[in-house]
Amino acid sequence: MATDTVAAPPVGKAQIAYDWLKTRVNDGTFGPGYRLVLDQIGREISMSPVPVREAIRRLEAEGLVTFARNVGAQVAMPDPTEYQHTMQTLGLVEGMATALAAPLLGADALARARRINTDLAETLTHFDPVRFTALNREFHAELYSTCPNPHILDLVHRGWNRLTVLRESTFGFVPGRAAASVSEHEHLLDLIEGGATSLEIEFAARNHRLNTLEAFLASRDASPAGS
């Protein structure tokens, strides 16, 4: 006697939206600070905003999404305390690496760094925090590339790799920080090209990193989740 097979229940739209979003959060496609716009996501996966909203609420309950006043839903920053410690350490070692590298940077390397910073400035019109973060890393890698101390350089690489694990994109949380960052890059390049002392370059590079951290912390303290 044949046995009737029971068909699996259809997957609901909210579940489809949830799976689609969670995959992109976990693989870094939607980095920290990425704004989750209901209508935009709905169009991309061909459904109304209602199931998308439900999916985002589930992600919020899991700690992967936060809501900020006047901003809406954003991909959350994992482990803010670890991020703070990493940024503080990276500020110290990257500042020293940049200062040691400065006298050894050739004209070609400085020209490449300026071109990257020009690209960074151009992204401000239609801001993409993930793209900005990638270019920002390229910029700094160019400046410390000639650091003659391999131990310090190893610590810098460890710091940047740690930020990658944390899915770092502070500029998504504090998009206004991006313009200030571009300006600080210009100042740092001017110091290097103008033959500033190692101490001046080190402080400028360190403070640049710590300014980004301070902007992130101030944003968290000002938001309902950070109060």
C-alpha positions as CSV (number, residue, x, y, z in Angstrom):
1,M,0.0,0.0,0.0
2,A,1.5,3.3,-1.1
3,T,2.2,5.8,1.6
4,D,1.2,9.4,0.9
5,T,4.1,11.8,1.4
6,V,3.5,15.0,3.3
7,A,4.9,18.0,1.6
8,A,7.0,20.3,3.6
9,P,5.3,23.5,4.6
10,P,6.3,26.4,2.4
11,V,8.9,28.7,3.8
12,G,7.4,32.1,4.8
13,K,8.6,35.3,3.3
14,A,9.8,36.6,6.6
15,Q,12.0,33.5,6.9
16,I,13.4,34.0,3.4
17,A,14.1,37.7,4.2
18,Y,15.7,36.7,7.5
19,D,18.0,34.0,5.9
20,W,19.0,36.5,3.1
21,L,19.8,39.3,5.5
22,K,21.7,37.1,8.1
23,T,23.9,35.6,5.4
24,R,24.9,39.0,4.2
25,V,25.6,40.2,7.7
26,N,27.7,37.2,8.6
27,D,29.8,37.2,5.4
28,G,30.5,40.9,5.7
29,T,28.5,42.1,2.7
30,F,26.5,44.2,5.1
31,G,29.2,45.5,7.5
32,P,28.8,47.2,10.8
33,G,26.8,50.4,10.5
34,Y,25.2,49.3,7.2
35,R,21.7,50.8,7.0
36,L,19.0,48.3,6.5
37,V,16.4,50.2,4.5
38,L,13.1,48.3,4.3
39,D,11.9,49.4,0.9
40,Q,15.3,48.9,-0.7
41,I,15.7,45.4,0.7
42,G,12.1,44.5,-0.2
43,R,12.8,45.5,-3.8
44,E,16.0,43.5,-3.9
45,I,14.3,40.3,-2.8
46,S,10.9,41.0,-4.4
47,M,8.7,41.3,-1.4
48,S,6.9,43.9,0.6
49,P,8.5,45.7,3.6
50,V,6.4,43.8,6.1
51,P,8.3,40.5,6.1
52,V,11.5,42.4,5.9
53,R,10.6,44.4,9.0
54,E,9.9,41.1,10.8
55,A,13.2,39.6,9.7
56,I,15.1,42.7,10.9
57,R,13.3,42.5,14.3
58,R,14.5,38.9,14.6
59,L,18.1,40.0,13.9
60,E,17.8,42.8,16.5
61,A,16.7,40.2,19.1
62,E,19.9,38.2,18.2
63,G,22.1,41.3,18.7
64,L,23.0,41.5,15.0
65,V,21.0,44.7,14.3
66,T,20.5,47.9,16.3
67,F,18.1,50.8,15.9
68,A,19.3,54.4,16.3
69,R,17.2,57.5,16.4
70,N,17.0,59.4,13.1
71,V,18.9,56.6,11.4
72,G,16.9,53.4,11.7
73,A,18.1,49.8,11.5
74,Q,21.8,49.2,11.2
75,V,24.1,46.2,11.4
76,A,25.5,46.1,14.9
77,M,29.1,46.4,15.9
78,P,30.2,43.1,17.5
79,D,31.9,43.4,20.9
80,P,32.4,47.2,21.2
81,T,34.9,46.7,24.1
82,E,37.1,44.5,22.1
83,Y,36.9,47.0,19.3
84,Q,38.0,49.8,21.7
85,H,41.0,47.9,22.9
86,T,42.0,47.0,19.4
87,M,41.8,50.6,18.2
88,Q,43.8,51.9,21.1
89,T,46.6,49.4,20.5
90,L,46.5,50.0,16.8
91,G,46.8,53.7,17.3
92,L,50.0,53.2,19.2
93,V,51.7,50.7,16.9
94,E,50.5,52.2,13.7
95,G,51.6,55.7,14.8
96,M,55.1,54.4,15.4
97,A,55.1,52.4,12.1
98,T,54.0,55.4,10.1
99,A,56.7,57.6,11.7
100,L,59.5,55.0,11.1
101,A,58.3,54.5,7.5
102,A,58.0,58.2,6.6
103,P,61.7,58.9,5.7
104,L,61.7,55.8,3.5
105,L,58.6,56.5,1.5
106,G,59.3,57.4,-2.1
107,A,57.5,59.8,-4.3
108,D,55.5,57.0,-6.0
109,A,54.2,55.7,-2.7
110,L,53.1,59.2,-1.6
111,A,51.4,59.8,-4.9
112,R,49.5,56.5,-4.6
113,A,48.4,57.5,-1.1
114,R,47.2,60.8,-2.4
115,R,45.2,59.1,-5.2
116,I,43.6,56.8,-2.7
117,N,42.7,59.7,-0.5
118,T,41.1,61.4,-3.5
119,D,39.1,58.2,-4.1
120,L,38.0,58.3,-0.4
121,A,36.9,61.9,-0.9
122,E,34.9,61.0,-3.9
123,T,33.0,58.3,-2.0
124,L,31.6,60.9,0.4
125,T,29.0,62.1,-2.2
126,H,27.2,58.7,-2.2
127,F,28.6,57.3,1.0
128,D,29.4,53.5,1.2
129,P,31.0,52.7,4.5
130,V,32.2,49.3,3.4
131,R,34.0,50.8,0.3
132,F,35.3,53.7,2.4
133,T,36.8,51.3,5.0
134,A,38.5,49.2,2.3
135,L,40.1,52.3,0.7
136,N,41.0,53.6,4.2
137,R,43.0,50.4,4.9
138,E,44.8,50.7,1.5
139,F,45.7,54.3,2.4
140,H,47.3,53.4,5.7
141,A,49.0,50.3,4.4
142,E,50.7,52.6,1.9
143,L,52.0,54.9,4.6
144,Y,53.5,52.2,6.8
145,S,54.6,49.9,4.0
146,T,58.3,50.9,4.4
147,C,58.5,50.5,8.2
148,P,61.9,49.0,8.8
149,N,60.9,47.3,12.1
150,P,59.3,43.9,11.4
151,H,58.1,43.5,14.9
152,I,56.1,46.7,14.9
153,L,54.8,46.0,11.4
154,D,53.6,42.5,12.6
155,L,51.7,44.2,15.4
156,V,50.1,46.6,13.0
157,H,49.0,43.7,10.7
158,R,47.6,41.9,13.7
159,G,45.6,44.9,14.7
160,W,44.1,45.4,11.2
161,N,43.3,41.7,11.0
162,R,41.6,41.9,14.3
163,L,39.4,44.7,13.0
164,T,38.5,42.5,10.0
165,V,37.4,39.8,12.4
166,L,35.3,42.4,14.2
167,R,33.7,43.4,10.8
168,E,34.9,46.9,11.5
169,S,33.4,49.8,9.7
170,T,33.1,52.7,12.2
171,F,32.2,55.0,9.3
172,G,28.9,53.3,9.0
173,F,28.0,54.2,12.6
174,V,29.5,57.7,12.4
175,P,29.3,58.7,8.7
176,G,30.2,62.3,9.6
177,R,33.6,61.0,10.7
178,A,34.5,60.1,7.1
179,A,35.0,63.6,5.9
180,A,37.2,64.5,8.9
181,S,39.2,61.4,8.3
182,V,40.0,62.4,4.7
183,S,41.1,65.8,6.0
184,E,43.4,64.2,8.6
185,H,44.9,62.1,5.8
186,E,45.8,65.2,3.9
187,H,47.4,66.7,7.0
188,L,49.4,63.5,7.6
189,L,50.6,63.5,4.0
190,D,51.6,67.2,4.2
191,L,53.6,66.4,7.3
192,I,55.4,63.5,5.7
193,E,56.1,65.4,2.4
194,G,57.1,68.5,4.4
195,G,59.8,66.7,6.4
196,A,58.1,66.9,9.8
197,T,59.8,65.3,12.7
198,S,59.1,61.6,13.5
199,L,57.3,62.7,16.7
200,E,55.0,65.0,14.8
201,I,54.1,62.2,12.3
202,E,53.7,59.6,15.0
203,F,51.3,61.8,17.0
204,A,49.3,62.8,13.9
205,A,48.9,59.1,12.9
206,R,48.0,58.0,16.4
207,N,45.6,60.8,17.0
208,H,43.9,60.1,13.7
209,R,43.2,56.6,14.8
210,L,42.0,57.6,18.3
211,N,39.8,60.4,16.8
212,T,37.9,57.7,14.9
213,L,37.5,55.7,18.1
214,E,36.3,58.7,20.1
215,A,33.7,59.5,17.4
216,F,32.4,55.9,17.6
217,L,32.3,56.0,21.5
218,A,30.5,59.4,21.4
219,S,28.0,58.0,18.9
220,R,27.3,55.0,21.2
221,D,26.9,57.2,24.3
222,A,24.5,59.5,22.4
223,S,22.3,56.7,21.1
224,P,19.5,55.0,23.2
225,A,21.3,51.7,23.1
226,G,24.4,53.4,24.5
227,S,22.7,55.2,27.4
